[in-house]
């Protein structure tokens, strides 16, 4: 995928992703992903709009922000 500056981004889709430590490299990556995911789900999600840009989300980057909000079914 290319962004608005024509920078390439790898989009990976796994049919059955595993979060186990198969190598020393995956051990470090999995731990980092888990910590950063918690920061995105809690710190960024619950931050006020004024503070969202200042929240540390690790290596996660927002590539697209929708103008529409998707309503959850009740």
N, C-alpha and C positions, 0 to 999 in steps of 0.2 A: 504494500500500500504506500502511496506517496502523499505527503501532506501538502499544504498550500505553498510551501517553499521548495517543493520537489525533493524533500528529504525522504529517503526510504525508511519504512517501518516494517518490521517482521511481525506478522500476525500469526500466532500459532494456535492451532486447534487440535486438541487431543481427544480421541474417542474414549479413552479410559486413563486419565492422568493419574499418576502416582506421586505421592508426596513422601516417598521413603528415601533413605540415604543409600543410594547404590554406589556412589563414589564420594571421595572427599570434596569434589567440586559441587556435586548435587547436594551434599549436606549443607554446605555454606549457602548455596542458592535457596534451598527450601527454607532454611531458617530465616533468611532475609525476606523472602516472599511472605512468610507467615507474619512476621513483625510488621512489615509495611502494609499488609492487608488490614490488620487491626487498626493501624493509624488512619487509613482511608475510611474504613467503615465507622470508626468512632470519632476520632479527632476532627477529620475534615467534614464528615457528614453533619455533625452537630455544631460546628463552628458557625458564628454569625457570618453573613455575606461579606462584611467588612474584613473579617479575619481569615477567610478561606485561602487567600493567596499566601498567607504567612504560615499556614500549617505545614509541618514537615511530614510529607507522605513518602519518604524514602525515594525509591526509583520510579514510583508510579507517576505518570504524567497524564493530564486530561487532553485527549486528542480531539474530542468533540463535546460540546455542551449544547444540548437540545433546548430550544425555546419552549417546547411543550413539556408539560409534566404528565406522566402516565399515571392514571388513577388506578389504585388497587381495587380489585373487586371486593365487595363487602359480603 
